[in-house]
């Protein structure tokens, strides 16, 4: 049985309906008891989007009419005693690569700007079945790769317009961090849940590959693509994960393993849990502020009863180098029909990726698969001795947009950025990203926990325990009304 927190009295009916920074579970509690109206909170969210998103550009499309209709239905059902669960009446949003029936779904691509799916993606359907209110579709890079189509204005980091908001799932990150939804669905192929969450102070769960269905989404590289929640805390991620996880006959690659009770498991704590660390990997070429966050995180987990275990992580050099051609080869197949017919509609970055994939030889591709399989086995063996692995998300402080603009001219810097993210897309391992400190400029710094296959419950346990002992996830961008 789900236990809901008590909503503080001063947040039940605040002046002007200012619920926007409530955690999802807090909002759900107020909706369940009738202290918060789904209609009122949805209207307040739409007004906040109208006030802020003209500057932040996180939404590709706001679905105001259907959101209000869903909110009215949720309110009527709850009033009649038909409560579907903790997403009922909660305003969420989804990255614009998830199909939404009858609603434009572009995937950040000009070539798909007029596409209206005839069905919902499985994850969208499951959110609707849980009673969630869908506020709209969130902006993303072209085809979920590394840059926006030239026709799109990129989302702006609410912590500072001069700072990188992360990559493909930047729209979900910006909207959730700025209080313009109570959680979002993103995707991660090389770091696209983790980098935006790190950049905006959010919690992001990248589940095991196949644990969440990918049916009804625009793919980038199917064997690397992961779908997961981006939220303001780990307890919120557990609620969304409970709604979207599980087998799907429409996605033959989805895992058929039984689904855990993520919400209940998240309350179990970390006493006796073994957390592995490769001190050298976490230290070499990692900036002092990030190292400090890792050290403080270790102390928090020790106080919570976890055991810290020293280990040696396999060398990631080849896995990081192989990620780009692996992604490119798969992207070339995904885009084969549209690229050849509509090449002029592609932006320069995605076009170059497709061309690189088309140029990759069969023998080169097979060599990558052999190295990938060996790396996957080495990583899997590590989890015979620990339940979790602690690493940075990235080895340097929050990046400025000026630094990101010249990344393409610095392959070594790109490899550094990818060294803690891409390897866990190559293995398909589940990860959770959590804010754990701040830079000298007051910007969020995150860390990452990794688990064995289907270890999402353990990740959520650790996230909830850490956030119960710290308040980093309670910090929000300044300067927003």
C-alpha positions in Angstrom: 0.0 0.0 0.0 1.3 3.4 -0.9 1.8 5.8 2.0 1.4 9.5 1.1 3.2 12.3 2.9 1.1 14.9 4.7 0.9 18.0 2.6 2.0 21.1 4.7 -1.0 23.3 5.5 0.6 26.3 3.9 0.9 24.4 0.6 -2.7 23.0 0.4 -4.4 26.1 -1.0 -1.6 28.6 -1.5 -2.3 32.1 -2.8 -2.5 32.0 -6.6 -2.3 28.3 -6.7 1.5 28.2 -6.3 2.0 24.5 -6.2 4.7 24.4 -8.8 7.6 23.2 -6.7 5.7 20.5 -4.7 7.2 17.1 -5.2 4.9 14.8 -7.2 4.2 12.6 -4.2 3.2 15.7 -2.2 0.9 16.9 -4.9 -0.6 13.4 -5.2 -1.4 13.4 -1.5 -3.2 16.7 -1.8 -5.2 15.5 -4.8 -6.1 12.2 -3.1 -7.5 14.0 0.0 -9.2 16.7 -2.0 -7.0 19.5 -0.6 -5.7 20.2 -4.1 -7.9 20.3 -7.3 -6.5 18.7 -10.4 -8.3 21.3 -12.4 -6.8 24.2 -10.4 -3.3 22.9 -10.4 -3.4 22.1 -14.2 -4.7 25.6 -14.8 -1.9 27.0 -12.6 0.7 25.0 -14.6 -0.6 26.2 -17.9 -0.4 29.8 -16.7 3.2 29.2 -15.5 4.1 27.8 -18.8 2.6 30.8 -20.6 4.5 33.2 -18.3 7.9 31.5 -18.4 8.3 29.3 -21.4 8.6 32.2 -23.9 12.0 32.7 -22.5 12.9 29.0 -21.6 11.6 27.3 -24.8 11.2 23.9 -23.1 7.9 23.0 -24.7 7.6 22.0 -28.4 3.8 22.0 -28.0 1.4 22.8 -25.1 -1.7 20.7 -25.1 -3.8 23.1 -23.0 -7.3 22.0 -24.1 -6.8 18.3 -23.7 -4.9 18.8 -20.5 -7.8 20.7 -19.0 -10.2 18.0 -20.2 -8.1 15.3 -18.6 -7.9 17.3 -15.3 -11.7 17.7 -15.2 -12.1 14.0 -15.8 -9.6 13.2 -13.1 -11.4 15.5 -10.6 -14.7 13.9 -11.4 -13.4 10.4 -11.0 -11.6 11.1 -7.7 -14.7 12.9 -6.3 -16.8 9.8 -7.3 -14.4 7.5 -5.4 -12.6 6.1 -8.4 -9.0 6.9 -7.6 -6.5 5.4 -10.0 -3.3 6.0 -7.9 -0.6 8.5 -7.3 -0.5 9.9 -10.9 -4.2 10.6 -11.0 -4.7 14.2 -11.8 -0.9 15.0 -11.7 0.3 17.3 -14.6 3.3 15.7 -16.4 4.9 16.2 -19.8 6.8 14.0 -22.3 9.7 14.4 -24.6 8.6 15.0 -28.2 9.8 11.7 -29.5 7.0 9.8 -27.8 4.0 9.3 -30.1 0.8 11.0 -28.8 -2.3 10.0 -30.7 -3.5 12.8 -33.0 -0.9 15.3 -31.7 2.1 16.5 -33.7 5.2 14.5 -32.7 8.3 15.7 -34.4 11.2 14.2 -32.5 13.0 17.5 -33.0 13.1 17.0 -36.7 11.8 19.2 -39.6 11.1 16.1 -41.6 8.5 15.0 -39.1 7.0 18.4 -38.2 3.6 17.4 -39.6 3.5 13.9 -38.3 0.4 13.0 -36.2 0.6 9.4 -34.8 -2.5 7.3 -34.9 -1.6 5.7 -31.5 0.1 6.6 -28.3 3.5 5.3 -27.4 3.2 2.6 -24.8 4.6 4.8 -22.1 2.2 7.6 -23.0 -0.7 5.2 -22.9 0.4 3.9 -19.5 0.6 7.4 -18.1 -2.9 8.1 -19.4 -4.2 4.9 -17.9 -2.7 6.0 -14.5 -4.8 9.2 -14.8 -1.9 11.6 -15.4 -2.6 14.9 -17.1 -0.4 15.5 -20.1 0.5 19.2 -20.4 2.4 18.8 -23.7 5.4 17.7 -25.7 8.9 18.8 -24.6 11.6 20.1 -26.9 14.6 18.1 -27.8 17.6 17.9 -30.1 17.1 16.7 -33.7 16.5 12.9 -33.7 17.7 12.8 -30.1 21.3 13.3 -31.1 23.6 16.1 -29.9 22.3 19.3 -31.6 19.0 21.0 -32.3 17.7 21.4 -35.8 18.6 24.9 -37.1 14.9 25.9 -37.2 14.5 25.2 -33.4 15.3 27.5 -30.5 17.0 25.4 -27.9 15.7 25.2 -24.3 17.4 27.6 -21.9 18.8 26.4 -18.5 16.8 28.2 -15.8 19.9 28.2 -13.6 21.6 30.5 -16.0 21.0 31.2 -19.7 24.7 31.0 -20.4 24.9 27.4 -19.1 24.3 24.2 -21.0 20.9 22.6 -20.2 22.1 19.1 -21.2 21.6 17.5 -24.5 18.7 15.6 -26.1 16.3 15.6 -23.1 17.0 19.3 -22.2 13.3 20.2 -22.7 12.2 17.7 -20.0 15.0 18.9 -17.7 14.2 22.6 -18.1 10.4 22.2 -17.7 10.7 20.1 -14.6 13.4 22.2 -13.0 11.4 25.4 -13.7 8.2 24.1 -12.1 6.4 23.8 -15.5 5.5 20.1 -14.9 5.7 17.7 -12.0 7.9 15.2 -13.8 8.7 14.2 -17.4 9.6 11.3 -19.6 13.0 11.5 -21.3 15.3 9.2 -23.2 19.0 8.4 -22.9 21.2 7.0 -25.6 24.5 8.3 -24.5 23.7 10.5 -21.5 20.5 12.4 -22.4 18.7 11.8 -19.1 21.8 12.2 -17.0 23.3 15.4 -18.4 20.1 17.4 -18.4 19.3 16.2 -14.8 22.9 17.1 -13.7 22.6 20.5 -15.4 19.3 21.4 -13.8 19.4 19.8 -10.4 17.0 17.0 -11.1 16.8 13.3 -10.3 16.9 11.0 -13.4 16.4 7.3 -13.6 17.8 5.5 -16.7 16.3 2.0 -16.3 17.8 -1.2 -17.6 17.6 -1.4 -21.4 14.3 -3.1 -22.2 12.7 -2.6 -18.7 10.5 0.2 -20.2 8.9 -0.2 -23.6 10.2 1.8 -26.5 7.2 1.1 -28.7 5.9 4.3 -30.3 9.0 6.5 -30.0 11.3 7.9 -32.6 14.5 5.9 -32.1 18.1 7.2 -32.4 19.9 3.9 -31.8 17.5 1.1 -30.7 20.1 -1.0 -28.8 21.3 2.1 -26.9 17.9 3.9 -26.3 16.6 3.9 -22.8 13.3 5.5 -21.5 13.0 6.9 -18.0 11.6 9.5 -15.6 13.1 12.9 -14.9 11.8 14.3 -11.6 12.6 16.6 -8.7 13.2 13.6 -6.3 13.7 9.9 -6.3 10.4 9.2 -4.6 8.7 10.9 -7.6 10.8 8.8 -10.0 9.6 5.6 -8.3 5.9 6.6 -8.8 6.4 7.2 -12.5 8.6 4.1 -12.9 5.8 2.0 -11.4 3.4 3.3 -14.1 5.6 2.8 -17.1 7.7 -0.3 -16.4 6.9 -3.8 -17.6 6.7 -6.1 -20.6 5.0 -4.9 -23.7 3.9 -7.3 -26.5 4.4 -4.4 -29.0 8.1 -4.1 -28.1 9.7 -7.6 -28.5 12.9 -6.3 -26.8 11.1 -5.4 -23.6 12.0 -7.4 -20.5 9.5 -10.0 -19.4 10.9 -10.2 -15.9 8.4 -9.4 -13.1 8.1 -5.8 -12.2 9.1 -4.7 -8.6 7.0 -2.6 -6.3 9.2 0.4 -6.9 7.3 2.7 -4.5 7.5 0.3 -1.6 11.0 -0.8 -2.2 12.2 2.8 -2.4 11.6 3.1 1.4 13.9 0.2 2.4 17.0 2.3 2.9 20.6 1.3 2.3 21.7 -0.3 5.5 24.2 -3.0 4.6 24.1 -2.1 0.9 27.6 -2.3 -0.7 28.5 0.7 -2.8 31.6 0.2 -5.0 34.0 3.0 -6.0 37.0 3.1 -8.3 38.9 5.9 -6.6 41.3 6.3 -9.5 38.6 6.5 -12.1 36.6 9.0 -10.1 39.7 11.1 -9.4 41.8 11.2 -12.6 41.0 14.4 -14.6 37.9 15.0 -12.4 37.6 18.6 -11.2 38.0 19.2 -7.4 34.4 20.4 -6.9 33.0 17.1 -8.3 35.5 15.1 -6.3 34.3 17.0 -3.2 30.7 16.1 -4.0 31.7 12.4 -4.3 33.5 12.5 -1.0 30.6 14.1 0.8 28.2 11.6 -0.8 30.3 8.7 0.5 30.1 10.1 4.0 26.3 10.4 3.7 25.9 6.8 2.6 28.2 5.6 5.4 26.1 7.4 7.9 23.0 5.7 6.4 24.6 2.3 7.0 26.0 1.5 3.5 29.4 -0.2 3.1 31.9 1.5 0.7 33.9 -1.0 -1.3 37.0 -0.2 -3.3 37.1 -1.8 -6.7 38.7 -1.5 -10.1 36.3 -0.6 -13.0 37.1 -1.9 -16.5 38.9 0.5 -18.8 36.2 2.5 -20.7 38.4 3.9 -23.5 37.2 1.5 -26.2 33.6 1.6 -25.0 33.5 5.4 -25.2 35.3 5.4 -28.6 32.9 2.7 -29.9 29.7 4.4 -28.8 29.8 7.0 -31.7 30.1 4.5 -34.6 27.7 2.1 -32.8 25.1 4.9 -32.5 25.8 6.1 -36.1 25.3 2.7 -37.6 22.0 2.2 -35.9 20.9 5.8 -36.7 21.7 5.1 -40.4 19.3 2.2 -40.4 16.6 4.1 -38.5 16.7 7.1 -40.9 17.3 5.1 -44.1 14.0 5.8 -45.8 13.5 9.4 -44.7 17.1 10.5 -45.1 17.5 9.4 -48.7 14.2 11.1 -49.6 14.5 14.2 -47.5 18.1 14.9 -46.9 17.6 18.6 -47.4 15.4 18.7 -44.3 18.1 17.3 -42.0 20.4 19.5 -39.9 24.1 19.3 -40.3 24.9 17.3 -37.2 22.3 14.5 -37.6 23.1 14.4 -41.3 26.8 13.8 -40.5 25.9 11.0 -38.1 23.7 9.2 -40.6 26.5 9.5 -43.2 29.1 8.1 -40.8 26.8 5.2 -40.1 26.4 4.5 -43.8 30.1 4.5 -44.3 30.9 2.0 -41.5 32.0 -1.3 -42.8 30.5 -4.6 -41.8 33.8 -5.8 -40.3 34.2 -2.6 -38.3 30.7 -3.0 -36.9 31.2 -6.6 -36.0 34.4 -5.7 -34.1 32.5 -3.1 -32.1 29.9 -5.8 -31.2 32.6 -8.1 -29.9 34.3 -5.4 -27.8 30.9 -4.3 -26.5 29.9 -7.8 -25.4 33.2 -8.3 -23.6 32.9 -5.0 -21.9 29.3 -5.8 -20.8 30.4 -9.1 -19.3 33.2 -7.4 -17.4 30.9 -4.8 -15.9 28.3 -7.5 -15.0 30.9 -9.4 -13.0 31.6 -6.3 -10.8 28.1 -6.6 -9.4 28.8 -9.9 -7.8 30.6 -8.0 -5.1 28.6 -4.8 -4.8 25.0 -3.7 -5.3 25.8 -0.2 -6.5 28.6 1.7 -8.2 29.3 5.4 -7.5 30.7 7.7 -10.2 30.4 11.3 -11.4 28.0 12.2 -14.2 30.7 14.3 -15.9 34.2 15.1 -14.8 34.1 18.9 -14.9 31.8 21.7 -13.5 28.6 22.7 -15.3 29.5 23.6 -18.9 28.9 27.0 -20.4 27.3 27.3 -23.9 30.5 28.8 -25.1 32.4 25.6 -24.1 29.8 23.4 -25.7 29.9 25.2 -29.0 33.5 24.2 -29.5 33.2 20.6 -28.2 33.1 19.4 -31.8 36.7 20.8 -32.3 37.9 18.9 -29.2 37.5 15.2 -29.4 39.4 14.6 -26.2 37.0 16.8 -24.3 34.0 15.0 -25.8 35.5 11.7 -24.7 35.9 13.1 -21.2 32.3 14.2 -21.2 31.1 10.8 -22.3 33.4 8.6 -20.0 30.9 8.2 -17.2 27.7 8.1 -19.3 28.2 6.2 -22.7 29.6 3.1 -21.1 26.3 2.4 -19.3 24.3 2.7 -22.5 26.7 0.3 -24.1 26.0 -2.2 -21.2 22.3 -1.3 -20.8 22.9 -0.9 -17.1 20.4 1.1 -15.0 21.5 4.3 -13.4 20.2 7.1 -11.2 21.4 10.7 -11.3 21.1 12.8 -8.1 22.1 16.3 -7.2 24.8 16.3 -4.6 26.3 19.7 -4.3 27.0 23.0 -6.1 29.8 24.6 -8.0 31.5 27.9 -7.1 28.9 29.6 -9.2 26.1 28.0 -7.3 25.1 25.6 -10.1 24.1 22.0 -9.4 26.7 19.2 -9.4 25.4 15.7 -9.7 26.6 12.2 -9.1 25.6 8.8 -10.6 24.8 5.5 -9.1 24.8 2.4 -11.3 23.3 -1.0 -10.6 23.2 -4.5 -12.1 20.5 -5.3 -14.6 17.0 -4.8 -13.3 18.5 -3.0 -10.2 16.1 0.0 -10.4 14.7 -0.7 -7.0 18.1 -0.6 -5.4 18.8 2.7 -7.2 15.6 4.2 -6.0 16.3 3.0 -2.4 19.6 4.7 -2.5 18.1 7.9 -4.0 15.3 8.2 -1.5 17.7 7.5 1.4 20.2 10.1 0.2 17.6 12.7 -0.3 16.1 12.0 3.1 19.4 12.9 4.6 20.3 15.9 2.3 18.5 18.8 0.8 20.3 19.3 -2.6 17.1 18.2 -4.5 15.2 21.0 -2.7 17.2 23.8 -4.4 15.5 25.5 -7.3 16.6 28.0 -9.9 16.5 31.6 -8.7 14.9 34.5 -10.6 11.7 32.6 -11.6 8.4 33.9 -10.4 
